[in-house]
Amino acid sequence: MADEYIAIVEGTFEPEETELPFGKRWGGELFRLSPEHLAALQSGKTLALDVMSEYVTFIALEKPNDAK
């Protein structure tokens, strides 16, 4: 996955008040992963996240041979 779609940040921020790191955005949500979520990812599962009751985002661990 391209780095321009994932940013590591210090904490949450108000999307309407900043244009970083992705440019202007109009909303955002915080998802907290539990040890069970992390274990599922490490066992090869994919997490499906409900975003604003309108979109779905999927999270999976990158496999070593997926990296560029």
C-alpha positions in Angstrom: 0.0 0.0 0.0 1.2 3.5 -0.8 2.4 5.6 2.1 0.3 8.5 1.1 -2.8 6.6 2.4 -1.5 5.9 5.8 0.0 8.4 8.3 1.5 7.7 11.7 0.4 10.7 13.9 0.9 11.5 17.6 -2.8 11.5 18.3 -6.2 12.5 16.9 -6.8 15.9 15.4 -9.8 17.9 14.1 -10.0 17.2 10.4 -11.9 20.4 9.8 -9.1 22.4 11.4 -6.1 21.1 9.6 -5.1 20.1 6.1 -2.4 17.7 7.2 -1.6 14.9 6.6 -4.0 14.2 3.8 -5.3 17.6 2.7 -8.7 19.0 3.7 -11.1 16.4 5.3 -14.6 16.9 6.8 -14.7 14.2 9.4 -13.0 11.4 11.1 -13.4 8.6 13.6 -11.1 6.9 16.1 -10.9 3.1 16.2 -9.2 1.5 19.1 -7.8 -2.0 18.5 -8.0 -4.5 21.4 -5.5 -7.3 22.0 -8.1 -9.6 20.3 -8.2 -7.4 17.2 -4.4 -7.5 17.1 -4.4 -11.3 17.5 -6.9 -11.6 14.7 -4.7 -9.5 12.4 -1.6 -11.5 13.3 -3.5 -14.8 12.5 -4.3 -13.5 9.0 -7.8 -12.2 9.6 -9.0 -8.8 8.2 -10.9 -6.2 10.3 -13.9 -4.4 8.8 -14.5 -1.0 10.3 -17.8 0.8 10.0 -17.1 4.4 9.1 -19.8 7.0 9.9 -22.5 4.4 9.3 -21.8 4.9 5.6 -18.5 3.4 4.5 -16.4 0.3 5.3 -12.7 0.4 5.7 -10.7 -2.9 5.9 -7.4 -3.4 7.9 -5.1 -6.2 7.3 -1.4 -6.8 8.2 1.0 -6.4 5.4 2.7 -9.7 4.6 6.5 -9.6 4.2 6.2 -10.4 0.5 3.6 -7.7 0.0 6.1 -4.9 1.0 7.8 -3.0 -1.8 
